[in-house]
Amino acid sequence: MTASTTAPVLRLHGFALSNYYNKVKLVLLEKGLPFEEVVVLPRGGEDVLVNSPLGKLPYLVTEHGPLCESAVIVDYLEAAYPAVPLLPADPFAAAKVRELSLFMDIHLELVARMLYAQAFFGGKVSDGVIAKARGQLEKNIAAFKRLARFAPYVAGDTFTLADCTAVAHLPLVAMSTKLVCGEDLLAAQGVDWKGYVKLIEQRPTAQKVAADRKADQQRAAQLAALGNAPA
């Protein structure tokens, strides 16, 4: 929980191993907003469905009610709390940042997610699915390079919402493809994601997110060793 002299009006529900959770969390931290973290696992019941109809995590409970879908949540935070902007003032430039962020959500992370069962959870993915994911990612990474600038931030010379997305997603895309396809498909197309992540993780907010994610990984490993891994 972030430090605050008043009760937080924002409650982020989810868990620190989730890249979409960490995307939203980084936005909250960058904006300096007081918020409470509420641990909710994917197996959440009816109380989760009330706030996120498909049971998707994360979701954010505000003073006005709940919001699900990370892209919607971060847009709300940008509009409701403009004191520390993470989008350019120019409407077209802001749209380009949103475009890049959404592109990474849909065309990189969600495609790579087809590989996660084998890469991270001890499952097995069929050769057909691997071939499909690889083909789509090779095409989509080439397209991503046409949008991304890495100058030095992903959308240009200023840290934006797109960086909160990129630092959450790019390592998973790279690791999952290396583990399942035998090759880091981002690096293979010349995306220096490691150097980029190293730059972002110089920020105290990103260090906080990374430390919390590592702690959650250790907790999950301990539970697994005891035969009580969360489903």
C-alpha positions, 0 to 999 in steps of 0.5 A: 500500500502506498503511504497516505494520510487519508484513506485511499479512494483507489483500490487496485485488485489483482496480483503482482505477478500479472503484467497488466496489474503492474502496468496499472500499478506503475501508472498509479505510482508515477502519478503519485496517487494514494491507492490500496492493493487488494490481492485477488487471484484469477479463481476469484468468485462472485465478488470479482464478477460484480466488479469485472464481469469476465473475472479479468484482473486487474480491476480498479475500484474508484469512489464512483465504482469499479473499472476493468480492462487495463487500457480503460483504467489507465485512460481514466487515471490520466483524465481524472488525475491530470496533475502528473500527465503521462500523455502529451497535451497535443491530442494527436501525439496523445493518440499515438501513445495510446496507439502504441500501448494498445498495439503492445497489448493486442498484437504482442502480449496477447499473441505471446500469451498463447505460449505462456502455459508451456513457458511459465506454467509447466504445460504443453503447447501444440506445435501448431499453436507454437507455429501460429504464435511465432508467425504472428509475432514475427509479423507483428514485431516488425510492425511494432518497430515501425511504431516504436521509437526508443528515443530513449522511451518507447514513444519518444523522448518522454516517459508516457503511458506506453512505457508502463505497458512496454516494461510490463509486456516486452520481457514476457514476450521475449522470455516466452518466445525464447523458452518455447520457440528457441529464440527471443523473437524481439531480439532477433528483430533488433529490439533491444528490450533489455537495454530499454528495461534497464533504463526504465528500471532506473525509476524508483517507481519501476523498482518498486513494481519489480521488487513486489513482483519478485516477492510475489514470485518467491511466495508462489514458489514457496506455496508450490513447494508445499503443494499449495500453489494458487490456481 
